[in-house]
């Protein structure tokens, strides 16, 4: 699943993006094939779905990192 920062947030570094994800802040699902595309999600919900990893887009959506749940 791919997620992007919610509520106008953006991150310049991988560390900042992961820090907010681990702080349980909301991100937006940006995954065309996902029925929940454009809906908010946080780390607690991701863990509840038993996903192994998520892809985070940051730095104006130009950079990508994978976070292993």
N, C-alpha and C positions, 0 to 999 in steps of 0.2 A: 504494500500500500504506500502511496506517496502522500505526504502531508506538507502543508505550507503554513507559515505563521498567520495567526488570526488577528483581527482588530487592528490592522495597519502596522503591526510590528514587523521588523526586518532585522536581520543579524548580519554582521560583517564577518563573523568567524563561526567555525564549526562548534567551538567550545561554548559560545554564547547560545547557539540554537539548542544544543544538547542540555545546557544548564536549565533553560526555560522548560524544555520537555520534561526533565526530571523534577522540576518544581511544579509539575502537573498543570501547566498553563495550557490553554486551548490552542489547537491548531485546526486547520481546515483540511478535510479529505479532498485531495485533488487527483482522483483516480477515475478516469472516464468509465471504466467497466464496473465500478463499484456502485451498488444501489444507493449508498450514502454519500455519493459525490457532492461536494460543497457543504456538507454538514460538519459542525465542530466535533472535535474529539480530543481527549487528553490521555496521558500515559496510563492512568488507572483503567480507562475504558479499553485501551489497546491491550493491556495485560489481561483484561477480562475476556477478550476475544481470542486469547491464546495464540497471538501472532509471534513469530520468531524474530522478525525485524520489520522496520519501517524505513522508508526513504524520506529524508527531509530536504526540501529545497529552500535555499536561503540566499542572501546577498542579491536581492532583486530577482530571485528565481534563477540566477545564473550558475549557482554552485549546488552540488548535491553531496549528501553524505548518507551513509546507512547506519542506523542505530540498531544494535542487537538487543532485543527485549529480553 
